[in-house]
Amino acid sequence: MPKSATSPKSFEAAVSELEAIVQEMESGKLPLEDALARYQRGVGLLRYCQETLADAEQRVKVLEGETLSDFANGGSTS
């Protein structure tokens, strides 16, 4: 995220803000400097979302690994 931008409160808040930025930019009514500022914020939000999703994916992989390991251990004792 850019240093001047605040971090979103949650993944859902970031997605919502990103959608609003896209709508503003697609309107074609923003002055160049405002469009550049929105674009910069959007890039930061996108990175935040990508990192959040990557972290969630890693957590799911760990949980699946533990579940599969526990299941395999339970099956080998019988």
PyMOL Python script that loads the backbone (N, CA, C, O; Angstrom):
from pymol import cmd

cmd.read_pdbstr("""\
ATOM      1  N   MET A   1       0.845  -1.179   0.000  1.00  0.00           N
ATOM      2  CA  MET A   1       0.000   0.000   0.000  1.00  0.00           C
ATOM      3  C   MET A   1       0.888   1.240   0.000  1.00  0.00           C
ATOM      4  O   MET A   1       1.956   1.234   0.613  1.00  0.00           O
ATOM      5  N   PRO A   2       0.465   2.288  -0.672  1.00  0.00           N
ATOM      6  CA  PRO A   2       1.237   3.521  -0.625  1.00  0.00           C
ATOM      7  C   PRO A   2       1.301   4.045   0.804  1.00  0.00           C
ATOM      8  O   PRO A   2       0.373   3.833   1.584  1.00  0.00           O
ATOM      9  N   LYS A   3       2.383   4.725   1.151  1.00  0.00           N
ATOM     10  CA  LYS A   3       2.555   5.214   2.511  1.00  0.00           C
ATOM     11  C   LYS A   3       1.465   6.195   2.908  1.00  0.00           C
ATOM     12  O   LYS A   3       1.081   6.242   4.077  1.00  0.00           O
ATOM     13  N   SER A   4       0.957   6.979   1.969  1.00  0.00           N
ATOM     14  CA  SER A   4      -0.044   7.988   2.296  1.00  0.00           C
ATOM     15  C   SER A   4      -1.445   7.404   2.431  1.00  0.00           C
ATOM     16  O   SER A   4      -2.347   8.074   2.934  1.00  0.00           O
ATOM     17  N   ALA A   5      -1.634   6.187   1.995  1.00  0.00           N
ATOM     18  CA  ALA A   5      -2.956   5.569   2.049  1.00  0.00           C
ATOM     19  C   ALA A   5      -3.113   4.789   3.342  1.00  0.00           C
ATOM     20  O   ALA A   5      -2.165   4.188   3.848  1.00  0.00           O
ATOM     21  N   THR A   6      -4.325   4.814   3.862  1.00  0.00           N
ATOM     22  CA  THR A   6      -4.588   4.026   5.055  1.00  0.00           C
ATOM     23  C   THR A   6      -4.981   2.617   4.643  1.00  0.00           C
ATOM     24  O   THR A   6      -5.546   2.397   3.571  1.00  0.00           O
ATOM     25  N   SER A   7      -4.672   1.677   5.511  1.00  0.00           N
ATOM     26  CA  SER A   7      -5.031   0.286   5.227  1.00  0.00           C
ATOM     27  C   SER A   7      -6.528   0.099   5.404  1.00  0.00           C
ATOM     28  O   SER A   7      -7.133   0.708   6.286  1.00  0.00           O
ATOM     29  N   PRO A   8      -7.127  -0.742   4.570  1.00  0.00           N
ATOM     30  CA  PRO A   8      -8.558  -1.010   4.720  1.00  0.00           C
ATOM     31  C   PRO A   8      -8.824  -1.778   6.004  1.00  0.00           C
ATOM     32  O   PRO A   8      -7.939  -2.444   6.541  1.00  0.00           O
ATOM     33  N   LYS A   9     -10.064  -1.675   6.491  1.00  0.00           N
ATOM     34  CA  LYS A   9     -10.440  -2.361   7.728  1.00  0.00           C
ATOM     35  C   LYS A   9     -10.540  -3.864   7.531  1.00  0.00           C
ATOM     36  O   LYS A   9     -10.312  -4.635   8.463  1.00  0.00           O
ATOM     37  N   SER A  10     -10.883  -4.283   6.307  1.00  0.00           N
ATOM     38  CA  SER A  10     -11.053  -5.703   6.029  1.00  0.00           C
ATOM     39  C   SER A  10     -10.925  -5.944   4.536  1.00  0.00           C
ATOM     40  O   SER A  10     -10.878  -5.008   3.738  1.00  0.00           O
ATOM     41  N   PHE A  11     -10.869  -7.214   4.175  1.00  0.00           N
ATOM     42  CA  PHE A  11     -10.832  -7.593   2.765  1.00  0.00           C
ATOM     43  C   PHE A  11     -12.072  -7.075   2.050  1.00  0.00           C
ATOM     44  O   PHE A  11     -11.988  -6.525   0.952  1.00  0.00           O
ATOM     45  N   GLU A  12     -13.232  -7.259   2.693  1.00  0.00           N
ATOM     46  CA  GLU A  12     -14.495  -6.823   2.079  1.00  0.00           C
ATOM     47  C   GLU A  12     -14.530  -5.309   1.888  1.00  0.00           C
ATOM     48  O   GLU A  12     -15.041  -4.824   0.878  1.00  0.00           O
ATOM     49  N   ALA A  13     -13.994  -4.561   2.847  1.00  0.00           N
ATOM     50  CA  ALA A  13     -13.936  -3.108   2.715  1.00  0.00           C
ATOM     51  C   ALA A  13     -13.025  -2.708   1.559  1.00  0.00           C
ATOM     52  O   ALA A  13     -13.321  -1.763   0.827  1.00  0.00           O
ATOM     53  N   ALA A  14     -11.918  -3.429   1.398  1.00  0.00           N
ATOM     54  CA  ALA A  14     -10.994  -3.141   0.304  1.00  0.00           C
ATOM     55  C   ALA A  14     -11.648  -3.402  -1.045  1.00  0.00           C
ATOM     56  O   ALA A  14     -11.504  -2.605  -1.972  1.00  0.00           O
ATOM     57  N   VAL A  15     -12.365  -4.511  -1.158  1.00  0.00           N
ATOM     58  CA  VAL A  15     -13.040  -4.837  -2.416  1.00  0.00           C
ATOM     59  C   VAL A  15     -14.103  -3.783  -2.730  1.00  0.00           C
ATOM     60  O   VAL A  15     -14.236  -3.347  -3.873  1.00  0.00           O
ATOM     61  N   SER A  16     -14.849  -3.384  -1.717  1.00  0.00           N
ATOM     62  CA  SER A  16     -15.892  -2.381  -1.913  1.00  0.00           C
ATOM     63  C   SER A  16     -15.296  -1.047  -2.381  1.00  0.00           C
ATOM     64  O   SER A  16     -15.810  -0.416  -3.305  1.00  0.00           O
ATOM     65  N   GLU A  17     -14.212  -0.632  -1.734  1.00  0.00           N
ATOM     66  CA  GLU A  17     -13.558   0.615  -2.132  1.00  0.00           C
ATOM     67  C   GLU A  17     -12.982   0.495  -3.539  1.00  0.00           C
ATOM     68  O   GLU A  17     -13.058   1.438  -4.327  1.00  0.00           O
ATOM     69  N   LEU A  18     -12.415  -0.648  -3.851  1.00  0.00           N
ATOM     70  CA  LEU A  18     -11.856  -0.867  -5.185  1.00  0.00           C
ATOM     71  C   LEU A  18     -12.950  -0.786  -6.254  1.00  0.00           C
ATOM     72  O   LEU A  18     -12.737  -0.202  -7.317  1.00  0.00           O
ATOM     73  N   GLU A  19     -14.110  -1.366  -5.976  1.00  0.00           N
ATOM     74  CA  GLU A  19     -15.237  -1.288  -6.912  1.00  0.00           C
ATOM     75  C   GLU A  19     -15.675   0.159  -7.121  1.00  0.00           C
ATOM     76  O   GLU A  19     -15.981   0.558  -8.245  1.00  0.00           O
ATOM     77  N   ALA A  20     -15.705   0.945  -6.044  1.00  0.00           N
ATOM     78  CA  ALA A  20     -16.087   2.357  -6.152  1.00  0.00           C
ATOM     79  C   ALA A  20     -15.074   3.127  -6.999  1.00  0.00           C
ATOM     80  O   ALA A  20     -15.452   3.978  -7.804  1.00  0.00           O
ATOM     81  N   ILE A  21     -13.798   2.829  -6.817  1.00  0.00           N
ATOM     82  CA  ILE A  21     -12.751   3.490  -7.603  1.00  0.00           C
ATOM     83  C   ILE A  21     -12.913   3.159  -9.080  1.00  0.00           C
ATOM     84  O   ILE A  21     -12.805   4.042  -9.931  1.00  0.00           O
ATOM     85  N   VAL A  22     -13.171   1.898  -9.387  1.00  0.00           N
ATOM     86  CA  VAL A  22     -13.356   1.492 -10.783  1.00  0.00           C
ATOM     87  C   VAL A  22     -14.532   2.244 -11.396  1.00  0.00           C
ATOM     88  O   VAL A  22     -14.435   2.727 -12.524  1.00  0.00           O
ATOM     89  N   GLN A  23     -15.627   2.345 -10.674  1.00  0.00           N
ATOM     90  CA  GLN A  23     -16.803   3.062 -11.185  1.00  0.00           C
ATOM     91  C   GLN A  23     -16.474   4.528 -11.444  1.00  0.00           C
ATOM     92  O   GLN A  23     -16.861   5.081 -12.474  1.00  0.00           O
ATOM     93  N   GLU A  24     -15.755   5.163 -10.505  1.00  0.00           N
ATOM     94  CA  GLU A  24     -15.371   6.566 -10.684  1.00  0.00           C
ATOM     95  C   GLU A  24     -14.496   6.739 -11.924  1.00  0.00           C
ATOM     96  O   GLU A  24     -14.688   7.665 -12.712  1.00  0.00           O
ATOM     97  N   MET A  25     -13.540   5.839 -12.079  1.00  0.00           N
ATOM     98  CA  MET A  25     -12.618   5.968 -13.203  1.00  0.00           C
ATOM     99  C   MET A  25     -13.307   5.675 -14.527  1.00  0.00           C
ATOM    100  O   MET A  25     -13.006   6.306 -15.540  1.00  0.00           O
ATOM    101  N   GLU A  26     -14.232   4.718 -14.523  1.00  0.00           N
ATOM    102  CA  GLU A  26     -14.954   4.391 -15.753  1.00  0.00           C
ATOM    103  C   GLU A  26     -15.896   5.506 -16.183  1.00  0.00           C
ATOM    104  O   GLU A  26     -16.262   5.585 -17.356  1.00  0.00           O
ATOM    105  N   SER A  27     -16.290   6.363 -15.259  1.00  0.00           N
ATOM    106  CA  SER A  27     -17.192   7.463 -15.605  1.00  0.00           C
ATOM    107  C   SER A  27     -16.514   8.454 -16.554  1.00  0.00           C
ATOM    108  O   SER A  27     -17.181   9.147 -17.322  1.00  0.00           O
ATOM    109  N   GLY A  28     -15.192   8.513 -16.491  1.00  0.00           N
ATOM    110  CA  GLY A  28     -14.451   9.415 -17.363  1.00  0.00           C
ATOM    111  C   GLY A  28     -14.570  10.871 -16.959  1.00  0.00           C
ATOM    112  O   GLY A  28     -14.206  11.749 -17.740  1.00  0.00           O
ATOM    113  N   LYS A  29     -15.066  11.153 -15.773  1.00  0.00           N
ATOM    114  CA  LYS A  29     -15.294  12.530 -15.340  1.00  0.00           C
ATOM    115  C   LYS A  29     -14.246  13.040 -14.358  1.00  0.00           C
ATOM    116  O   LYS A  29     -14.341  14.175 -13.890  1.00  0.00           O
ATOM    117  N   LEU A  30     -13.257  12.223 -14.044  1.00  0.00           N
ATOM    118  CA  LEU A  30     -12.236  12.641 -13.095  1.00  0.00           C
ATOM    119  C   LEU A  30     -11.139  13.431 -13.799  1.00  0.00           C
ATOM    120  O   LEU A  30     -10.709  13.064 -14.893  1.00  0.00           O
ATOM    121  N   PRO A  31     -10.689  14.510 -13.176  1.00  0.00           N
ATOM    122  CA  PRO A  31      -9.509  15.198 -13.700  1.00  0.00           C
ATOM    123  C   PRO A  31      -8.300  14.261 -13.624  1.00  0.00           C
ATOM    124  O   PRO A  31      -8.287  13.323 -12.826  1.00  0.00           O
ATOM    125  N   LEU A  32      -7.316  14.511 -14.431  1.00  0.00           N
ATOM    126  CA  LEU A  32      -6.159  13.634 -14.528  1.00  0.00           C
ATOM    127  C   LEU A  32      -5.519  13.354 -13.171  1.00  0.00           C
ATOM    128  O   LEU A  32      -5.264  12.196 -12.841  1.00  0.00           O
ATOM    129  N   GLU A  33      -5.257  14.382 -12.387  1.00  0.00           N
ATOM    130  CA  GLU A  33      -4.602  14.187 -11.088  1.00  0.00           C
ATOM    131  C   GLU A  33      -5.451  13.328 -10.155  1.00  0.00           C
ATOM    132  O   GLU A  33      -4.910  12.487  -9.436  1.00  0.00           O
ATOM    133  N   ASP A  34      -6.760  13.521 -10.154  1.00  0.00           N
ATOM    134  CA  ASP A  34      -7.651  12.701  -9.329  1.00  0.00           C
ATOM    135  C   ASP A  34      -7.658  11.258  -9.824  1.00  0.00           C
ATOM    136  O   ASP A  34      -7.656  10.322  -9.025  1.00  0.00           O
ATOM    137  N   ALA A  35      -7.664  11.084 -11.138  1.00  0.00           N
ATOM    138  CA  ALA A  35      -7.654   9.736 -11.707  1.00  0.00           C
ATOM    139  C   ALA A  35      -6.364   9.015 -11.333  1.00  0.00           C
ATOM    140  O   ALA A  35      -6.389   7.826 -11.013  1.00  0.00           O
ATOM    141  N   LEU A  36      -5.246   9.720 -11.372  1.00  0.00           N
ATOM    142  CA  LEU A  36      -3.966   9.113 -10.995  1.00  0.00           C
ATOM    143  C   LEU A  36      -3.955   8.742  -9.507  1.00  0.00           C
ATOM    144  O   LEU A  36      -3.457   7.680  -9.134  1.00  0.00           O
ATOM    145  N   ALA A  37      -4.500   9.609  -8.669  1.00  0.00           N
ATOM    146  CA  ALA A  37      -4.565   9.315  -7.235  1.00  0.00           C
ATOM    147  C   ALA A  37      -5.456   8.101  -6.982  1.00  0.00           C
ATOM    148  O   ALA A  37      -5.120   7.251  -6.157  1.00  0.00           O
ATOM    149  N   ARG A  38      -6.588   8.011  -7.683  1.00  0.00           N
ATOM    150  CA  ARG A  38      -7.488   6.865  -7.516  1.00  0.00           C
ATOM    151  C   ARG A  38      -6.813   5.586  -8.016  1.00  0.00           C
ATOM    152  O   ARG A  38      -6.939   4.520  -7.413  1.00  0.00           O
ATOM    153  N   TYR A  39      -6.100   5.718  -9.123  1.00  0.00           N
ATOM    154  CA  TYR A  39      -5.391   4.558  -9.672  1.00  0.00           C
ATOM    155  C   TYR A  39      -4.355   4.054  -8.664  1.00  0.00           C
ATOM    156  O   TYR A  39      -4.251   2.852  -8.423  1.00  0.00           O
ATOM    157  N   GLN A  40      -3.594   4.976  -8.078  1.00  0.00           N
ATOM    158  CA  GLN A  40      -2.578   4.596  -7.100  1.00  0.00           C
ATOM    159  C   GLN A  40      -3.231   3.911  -5.906  1.00  0.00           C
ATOM    160  O   GLN A  40      -2.731   2.891  -5.429  1.00  0.00           O
ATOM    161  N   ARG A  41      -4.328   4.452  -5.424  1.00  0.00           N
ATOM    162  CA  ARG A  41      -5.040   3.824  -4.305  1.00  0.00           C
ATOM    163  C   ARG A  41      -5.545   2.440  -4.715  1.00  0.00           C
ATOM    164  O   ARG A  41      -5.473   1.491  -3.934  1.00  0.00           O
ATOM    165  N   GLY A  42      -6.054   2.332  -5.935  1.00  0.00           N
ATOM    166  CA  GLY A  42      -6.553   1.056  -6.432  1.00  0.00           C
ATOM    167  C   GLY A  42      -5.467   0.000  -6.494  1.00  0.00           C
ATOM    168  O   GLY A  42      -5.709  -1.158  -6.153  1.00  0.00           O
ATOM    169  N   VAL A  43      -4.280   0.379  -6.921  1.00  0.00           N
ATOM    170  CA  VAL A  43      -3.152  -0.560  -6.972  1.00  0.00           C
ATOM    171  C   VAL A  43      -2.822  -1.044  -5.563  1.00  0.00           C
ATOM    172  O   VAL A  43      -2.574  -2.231  -5.351  1.00  0.00           O
ATOM    173  N   GLY A  44      -2.819  -0.131  -4.612  1.00  0.00           N
ATOM    174  CA  GLY A  44      -2.555  -0.516  -3.230  1.00  0.00           C
ATOM    175  C   GLY A  44      -3.619  -1.461  -2.691  1.00  0.00           C
ATOM    176  O   GLY A  44      -3.304  -2.441  -2.016  1.00  0.00           O
ATOM    177  N   LEU A  45      -4.866  -1.168  -2.989  1.00  0.00           N
ATOM    178  CA  LEU A  45      -5.961  -2.037  -2.544  1.00  0.00           C
ATOM    179  C   LEU A  45      -5.871  -3.404  -3.198  1.00  0.00           C
ATOM    180  O   LEU A  45      -6.105  -4.427  -2.554  1.00  0.00           O
ATOM    181  N   LEU A  46      -5.533  -3.417  -4.472  1.00  0.00           N
ATOM    182  CA  LEU A  46      -5.388  -4.688  -5.185  1.00  0.00           C
ATOM    183  C   LEU A  46      -4.296  -5.541  -4.552  1.00  0.00           C
ATOM    184  O   LEU A  46      -4.477  -6.743  -4.359  1.00  0.00           O
ATOM    185  N   ARG A  47      -3.173  -4.929  -4.233  1.00  0.00           N
ATOM    186  CA  ARG A  47      -2.084  -5.660  -3.580  1.00  0.00           C
ATOM    187  C   ARG A  47      -2.531  -6.195  -2.219  1.00  0.00           C
ATOM    188  O   ARG A  47      -2.233  -7.336  -1.866  1.00  0.00           O
ATOM    189  N   TYR A  48      -3.244  -5.369  -1.465  1.00  0.00           N
ATOM    190  CA  TYR A  48      -3.756  -5.802  -0.165  1.00  0.00           C
ATOM    191  C   TYR A  48      -4.663  -7.022  -0.345  1.00  0.00           C
ATOM    192  O   TYR A  48      -4.543  -8.001   0.391  1.00  0.00           O
ATOM    193  N   CYS A  49      -5.562  -6.963  -1.318  1.00  0.00           N
ATOM    194  CA  CYS A  49      -6.482  -8.080  -1.566  1.00  0.00           C
ATOM    195  C   CYS A  49      -5.727  -9.336  -1.986  1.00  0.00           C
ATOM    196  O   CYS A  49      -6.031 -10.431  -1.512  1.00  0.00           O
ATOM    197  N   GLN A  50      -4.751  -9.184  -2.867  1.00  0.00           N
ATOM    198  CA  GLN A  50      -3.971 -10.334  -3.316  1.00  0.00           C
ATOM    199  C   GLN A  50      -3.216 -10.974  -2.156  1.00  0.00           C
ATOM    200  O   GLN A  50      -3.170 -12.199  -2.044  1.00  0.00           O
ATOM    201  N   GLU A  51      -2.627 -10.152  -1.296  1.00  0.00           N
ATOM    202  CA  GLU A  51      -1.897 -10.674  -0.144  1.00  0.00           C
ATOM    203  C   GLU A  51      -2.848 -11.371   0.834  1.00  0.00           C
ATOM    204  O   GLU A  51      -2.524 -12.424   1.383  1.00  0.00           O
ATOM    205  N   THR A  52      -4.014 -10.776   1.042  1.00  0.00           N
ATOM    206  CA  THR A  52      -4.996 -11.360   1.947  1.00  0.00           C
ATOM    207  C   THR A  52      -5.467 -12.711   1.422  1.00  0.00           C
ATOM    208  O   THR A  52      -5.588 -13.670   2.185  1.00  0.00           O
ATOM    209  N   LEU A  53      -5.733 -12.787   0.121  1.00  0.00           N
ATOM    210  CA  LEU A  53      -6.158 -14.055  -0.473  1.00  0.00           C
ATOM    211  C   LEU A  53      -5.047 -15.100  -0.424  1.00  0.00           C
ATOM    212  O   LEU A  53      -5.310 -16.275  -0.171  1.00  0.00           O
ATOM    213  N   ALA A  54      -3.817 -14.679  -0.663  1.00  0.00           N
ATOM    214  CA  ALA A  54      -2.687 -15.619  -0.595  1.00  0.00           C
ATOM    215  C   ALA A  54      -2.529 -16.160   0.824  1.00  0.00           C
ATOM    216  O   ALA A  54      -2.269 -17.348   1.013  1.00  0.00           O
ATOM    217  N   ASP A  55      -2.686 -15.291   1.817  1.00  0.00           N
ATOM    218  CA  ASP A  55      -2.608 -15.734   3.214  1.00  0.00           C
ATOM    219  C   ASP A  55      -3.732 -16.718   3.525  1.00  0.00           C
ATOM    220  O   ASP A  55      -3.507 -17.736   4.179  1.00  0.00           O
ATOM    221  N   ALA A  56      -4.932 -16.417   3.060  1.00  0.00           N
ATOM    222  CA  ALA A  56      -6.072 -17.312   3.299  1.00  0.00           C
ATOM    223  C   ALA A  56      -5.842 -18.659   2.628  1.00  0.00           C
ATOM    224  O   ALA A  56      -6.134 -19.705   3.209  1.00  0.00           O
ATOM    225  N   GLU A  57      -5.319 -18.635   1.407  1.00  0.00           N
ATOM    226  CA  GLU A  57      -5.038 -19.876   0.684  1.00  0.00           C
ATOM    227  C   GLU A  57      -4.011 -20.716   1.441  1.00  0.00           C
ATOM    228  O   GLU A  57      -4.150 -21.936   1.536  1.00  0.00           O
ATOM    229  N   GLN A  58      -2.987 -20.066   1.976  1.00  0.00           N
ATOM    230  CA  GLN A  58      -1.960 -20.779   2.734  1.00  0.00           C
ATOM    231  C   GLN A  58      -2.561 -21.401   3.990  1.00  0.00           C
ATOM    232  O   GLN A  58      -2.237 -22.535   4.342  1.00  0.00           O
ATOM    233  N   ARG A  59      -3.431 -20.662   4.659  1.00  0.00           N
ATOM    234  CA  ARG A  59      -4.069 -21.193   5.868  1.00  0.00           C
ATOM    235  C   ARG A  59      -4.933 -22.409   5.541  1.00  0.00           C
ATOM    236  O   ARG A  59      -4.950 -23.382   6.294  1.00  0.00           O
ATOM    237  N   VAL A  60      -5.654 -22.352   4.409  1.00  0.00           N
ATOM    238  CA  VAL A  60      -6.485 -23.488   3.998  1.00  0.00           C
ATOM    239  C   VAL A  60      -5.612 -24.696   3.701  1.00  0.00           C
ATOM    240  O   VAL A  60      -5.951 -25.815   4.086  1.00  0.00           O
ATOM    241  N   LYS A  61      -4.487 -24.481   3.017  1.00  0.00           N
ATOM    242  CA  LYS A  61      -3.582 -25.589   2.715  1.00  0.00           C
ATOM    243  C   LYS A  61      -3.068 -26.234   3.996  1.00  0.00           C
ATOM    244  O   LYS A  61      -2.981 -27.458   4.086  1.00  0.00           O
ATOM    245  N   VAL A  62      -2.728 -25.417   4.980  1.00  0.00           N
ATOM    246  CA  VAL A  62      -2.247 -25.945   6.254  1.00  0.00           C
ATOM    247  C   VAL A  62      -3.356 -26.746   6.920  1.00  0.00           C
ATOM    248  O   VAL A  62      -3.120 -27.848   7.415  1.00  0.00           O
ATOM    249  N   LEU A  63      -4.564 -26.194   6.933  1.00  0.00           N
ATOM    250  CA  LEU A  63      -5.682 -26.901   7.556  1.00  0.00           C
ATOM    251  C   LEU A  63      -5.989 -28.202   6.834  1.00  0.00           C
ATOM    252  O   LEU A  63      -6.247 -29.219   7.477  1.00  0.00           O
ATOM    253  N   GLU A  64      -5.964 -28.183   5.515  1.00  0.00           N
ATOM    254  CA  GLU A  64      -6.206 -29.409   4.759  1.00  0.00           C
ATOM    255  C   GLU A  64      -5.121 -30.432   5.050  1.00  0.00           C
ATOM    256  O   GLU A  64      -5.408 -31.622   5.183  1.00  0.00           O
ATOM    257  N   GLY A  65      -3.899 -29.987   5.149  1.00  0.00           N
ATOM    258  CA  GLY A  65      -2.786 -30.881   5.444  1.00  0.00           C
ATOM    259  C   GLY A  65      -2.952 -31.526   6.806  1.00  0.00           C
ATOM    260  O   GLY A  65      -2.717 -32.725   6.959  1.00  0.00           O
ATOM    261  N   GLU A  66      -3.352 -30.747   7.792  1.00  0.00           N
ATOM    262  CA  GLU A  66      -3.557 -31.291   9.127  1.00  0.00           C
ATOM    263  C   GLU A  66      -4.728 -32.266   9.143  1.00  0.00           C
ATOM    264  O   GLU A  66      -4.663 -33.311   9.791  1.00  0.00           O
ATOM    265  N   THR A  67      -5.786 -31.928   8.439  1.00  0.00           N
ATOM    266  CA  THR A  67      -6.947 -32.804   8.391  1.00  0.00           C
ATOM    267  C   THR A  67      -6.591 -34.115   7.714  1.00  0.00           C
ATOM    268  O   THR A  67      -6.954 -35.183   8.207  1.00  0.00           O
ATOM    269  N   LEU A  68      -5.887 -34.054   6.594  1.00  0.00           N
ATOM    270  CA  LEU A  68      -5.499 -35.260   5.892  1.00  0.00           C
ATOM    271  C   LEU A  68      -4.532 -36.086   6.731  1.00  0.00           C
ATOM    272  O   LEU A  68      -4.613 -37.315   6.746  1.00  0.00           O
ATOM    273  N   SER A  69      -3.625 -35.421   7.424  1.00  0.00           N
ATOM    274  CA  SER A  69      -2.676 -36.125   8.275  1.00  0.00           C
ATOM    275  C   SER A  69      -3.394 -36.820   9.423  1.00  0.00           C
ATOM    276  O   SER A  69      -3.123 -37.986   9.708  1.00  0.00           O
ATOM    277  N   ASP A  70      -4.305 -36.117  10.081  1.00  0.00           N
ATOM    278  CA  ASP A  70      -5.049 -36.712  11.184  1.00  0.00           C
ATOM    279  C   ASP A  70      -5.872 -37.895  10.705  1.00  0.00           C
ATOM    280  O   ASP A  70      -5.938 -38.916  11.389  1.00  0.00           O
ATOM    281  N   PHE A  71      -6.501 -37.776   9.540  1.00  0.00           N
ATOM    282  CA  PHE A  71      -7.322 -38.847   8.990  1.00  0.00           C
ATOM    283  C   PHE A  71      -6.453 -40.068   8.690  1.00  0.00           C
ATOM    284  O   PHE A  71      -6.826 -41.200   8.997  1.00  0.00           O
ATOM    285  N   ALA A  72      -5.301 -39.822   8.092  1.00  0.00           N
ATOM    286  CA  ALA A  72      -4.396 -40.930   7.765  1.00  0.00           C
ATOM    287  C   ALA A  72      -3.917 -41.622   9.033  1.00  0.00           C
ATOM    288  O   ALA A  72      -3.829 -42.849   9.072  1.00  0.00           O
ATOM    289  N   ASN A  73      -3.612 -40.862  10.051  1.00  0.00           N
ATOM    290  CA  ASN A  73      -3.164 -41.446  11.333  1.00  0.00           C
ATOM    291  C   ASN A  73      -4.276 -42.265  11.974  1.00  0.00           C
ATOM    292  O   ASN A  73      -4.031 -43.341  12.520  1.00  0.00           O
ATOM    293  N   GLY A  74      -5.486 -41.753  11.904  1.00  0.00           N
ATOM    294  CA  GLY A  74      -6.625 -42.470  12.480  1.00  0.00           C
ATOM    295  C   GLY A  74      -6.904 -43.766  11.755  1.00  0.00           C
ATOM    296  O   GLY A  74      -7.302 -44.756  12.369  1.00  0.00           O
ATOM    297  N   GLY A  75      -6.696 -43.764  10.442  1.00  0.00           N
ATOM    298  CA  GLY A  75      -6.952 -44.952   9.647  1.00  0.00           C
ATOM    299  C   GLY A  75      -5.897 -46.030   9.833  1.00  0.00           C
ATOM    300  O   GLY A  75      -6.187 -47.210   9.637  1.00  0.00           O
ATOM    301  N   SER A  76      -4.674 -45.651  10.208  1.00  0.00           N
ATOM    302  CA  SER A  76      -3.608 -46.634  10.320  1.00  0.00           C
ATOM    303  C   SER A  76      -3.609 -47.385  11.646  1.00  0.00           C
ATOM    304  O   SER A  76      -2.908 -48.386  11.792  1.00  0.00           O
ATOM    305  N   THR A  77      -4.398 -46.904  12.621  1.00  0.00           N
ATOM    306  CA  THR A  77      -4.405 -47.561  13.930  1.00  0.00           C
ATOM    307  C   THR A  77      -5.356 -48.749  13.966  1.00  0.00           C
ATOM    308  O   THR A  77      -5.294 -49.538  14.909  1.00  0.00           O
ATOM    309  N   SER A  78      -6.226 -48.907  12.987  1.00  0.00           N
ATOM    310  CA  SER A  78      -7.181 -50.021  13.036  1.00  0.00           C
ATOM    311  C   SER A  78      -6.664 -51.269  12.394  1.00  0.00           C
ATOM    312  O   SER A  78      -7.363 -52.282  12.364  1.00  0.00           O
TER     313      SER A  78
END
""", "prot")
cmd.dss("prot")
cmd.show_as("cartoon", "prot")
cmd.util.cbc("prot")
cmd.orient("prot")
